Amino acid sequence: MTASTLDVPAPTGTVGEPVLEIENLSVDYGYTDDATHVLRDVSLTLHRGEVLGLAGESGCGKSTLAYAATRLLPPPGLITSGSVHFTGRDGQRTDVLRQSDAELRASRWQDTAIVFQGAMNSLNPVYRIGRQIADGILAHRPGMRRKEAWDQAASLLEMVGINADRLRDFPHQLSGGMRQRVMIAMALALDPQVLIMDEPTTALDVVMQRQIVEEIADLRERLGFSVVFITHDVSLLIEIADRIAIMYAGDIVEDAGAQDVYRRPRHPYSAALLHSFPPLRGERRELTGIPGSPPDMQKMPPGCPFAPRCAHVTDVCRQVRPVLGPTALADRGGREAERSVACHLHDADLEGIDGTLPADLAR
Ligand SMILES: Nc1ncnc2c1ncn2[C@@H]1O[C@H](COP(=O)(O)OP(=O)(O)OP(=O)(O)O)[C@@H](O)[C@H]1O
């Protein structure tokens, strides 16, 4: 990204085409027979210009999915199957999981950048932030002059709402919110098409969370990148996401438009998760929480992983694992037809399911 492109909206390509397609991705932790299967055949598509929210309780595999999809998964994490296709601005489609190390080095941060969980604490305390941003740019642009990299660092800082005269500050001179903005500036330095943000606001107070979320939405609008925004707080997603995927115990259990998930969840887990967080705005909800806790991934129950905690559980739920598919209301058409859910209640063809959805899932 050059200083001039920071002021001019970047070409965004055709909005709506897939930019990142995760297909049947499976990940284990451990290399032996008793490895933990953390992701099981996860499929998820991010479209150009879209903000996709990924939500679910702690430990359901959100970070694992993000790191596996970018090949940043640390050992003992192991991708056992699947593909992750990235489509560039030129239309070229590449399977990231099959790129050579050299290809990966060349494309990482330029195609897809990540803001890691707790990233704001990873700034080096002994270097000025300007130097840290400039070093990041120079690592990918070895021919660039240092002065030019500092100028770009100044533009990037301004872009995320920090005055360029803070370039010579050390990290401890900045608030938590400002340090997180610096991390976002660094992630955007190479003009990526996809920005993955893993709990980017969790350590911040609610006002600062809101400001950062608005900042990301504004930058997305101006620069045209796509975002995967990971959080356990689904009510935050309604502020920013176009679409929300809900994860539970290593599976995507619902994937739909953000308003649709928020107003009319179709999976019992989505509904329960929505009643676990106070909404940031709009009508108040009664907070009920979710009884019980997620399953131990080393001892996954047969059938639906949510069955032991589900208010609508049937016998078949305890025996057969549901797969992501259309909802029972798909014939309503419109956006309902674009929704996917992994829940037997939506499959009237299954023995033991009478086809009547509980009222709270059929609004
Ligand atoms: N290095 C590791 N070794 C073994 N198991 C791991 C390792 N890292 C993560 N796990 C397990 O993988 C599962 C998914 O973890 P992950 O961090 O991806 O979840 P998450 O949804 O991102 O949680 P959080 O919101 O707390 O970050 C958890 O059950 C976790 O215990």
The ligand as an SDF file (V2000), in Angstrom:
LIG
                    3D

 31 33  0  0  0  0  0  0  0  0999 V2000
   -1.7580  -26.6250   21.3790 N   0  0  0  0  0  0  0  0  0  0  0  0
   -2.8660  -27.3190   21.6540 C   0  0  0  0  0  0  0  0  0  0  0  0
   -2.8020  -28.6020   22.0380 N   0  0  0  0  0  0  0  0  0  0  0  0
   -3.9090  -29.3420   22.3010 C   0  0  0  0  0  0  0  0  0  0  0  0
   -5.1600  -28.8490   22.1930 N   0  0  0  0  0  0  0  0  0  0  0  0
   -5.2920  -27.5760   21.8270 C   0  0  0  0  0  0  0  0  0  0  0  0
   -4.1660  -26.7400   21.5250 C   0  0  0  0  0  0  0  0  0  0  0  0
   -4.6260  -25.5150   21.1750 N   0  0  0  0  0  0  0  0  0  0  0  0
   -5.9790  -25.5900   21.2560 C   0  0  0  0  0  0  0  0  0  0  0  0
   -6.3680  -26.8180   21.6410 N   0  0  0  0  0  0  0  0  0  0  0  0
   -7.7550  -27.2780   21.8240 C   0  0  0  0  0  0  0  0  0  0  0  0
   -8.4760  -27.0180   20.6450 O   0  0  0  0  0  0  0  0  0  0  0  0
   -9.7850  -26.5980   20.9410 C   0  0  0  0  0  0  0  0  0  0  0  0
  -10.0920  -25.3350   20.1770 C   0  0  0  0  0  0  0  0  0  0  0  0
   -9.2840  -24.2760   20.6570 O   0  0  0  0  0  0  0  0  0  0  0  0
   -9.3360  -22.8370   19.9900 P   0  0  0  0  0  0  0  0  0  0  0  0
   -8.3260  -21.9890   20.6970 O   0  0  0  0  0  0  0  0  0  0  0  0
   -9.2360  -22.9570   18.5320 O   0  0  0  0  0  0  0  0  0  0  0  0
  -10.8180  -22.3620   20.3780 O   0  0  0  0  0  0  0  0  0  0  0  0
  -11.4310  -20.9170   20.3710 P   0  0  0  0  0  0  0  0  0  0  0  0
  -12.8530  -21.1000   20.0020 O   0  0  0  0  0  0  0  0  0  0  0  0
  -10.6230  -20.0070   19.5330 O   0  0  0  0  0  0  0  0  0  0  0  0
  -11.3320  -20.4990   21.8900 O   0  0  0  0  0  0  0  0  0  0  0  0
  -11.0330  -19.0600   22.5290 P   0  0  0  0  0  0  0  0  0  0  0  0
  -12.2470  -18.2360   22.2630 O   0  0  0  0  0  0  0  0  0  0  0  0
  -10.8420  -19.3700   23.9820 O   0  0  0  0  0  0  0  0  0  0  0  0
   -9.8010  -18.5500   21.8750 O   0  0  0  0  0  0  0  0  0  0  0  0
   -9.8740  -26.4500   22.4490 C   0  0  0  0  0  0  0  0  0  0  0  0
  -10.5500  -27.5550   22.9600 O   0  0  0  0  0  0  0  0  0  0  0  0
   -8.4510  -26.4420   22.8990 C   0  0  0  0  0  0  0  0  0  0  0  0
   -8.3240  -27.0460   24.1620 O   0  0  0  0  0  0  0  0  0  0  0  0
  1  2  1  0
  2  3  1  0
  2  7  2  0
  3  4  2  0
  4  5  1  0
  5  6  2  0
  6  7  1  0
  6 10  1  0
  7  8  1  0
  8  9  2  0
  9 10  1  0
 10 11  1  0
 11 12  1  0
 11 30  1  0
 12 13  1  0
 13 14  1  0
 13 28  1  0
 14 15  1  0
 15 16  1  0
 16 17  2  0
 16 18  1  0
 16 19  1  0
 19 20  1  0
 20 21  2  0
 20 22  1  0
 20 23  1  0
 23 24  1  0
 24 25  2  0
 24 26  1  0
 24 27  1  0
 28 29  1  0
 28 30  1  0
 30 31  1  0
M  END
$$$$
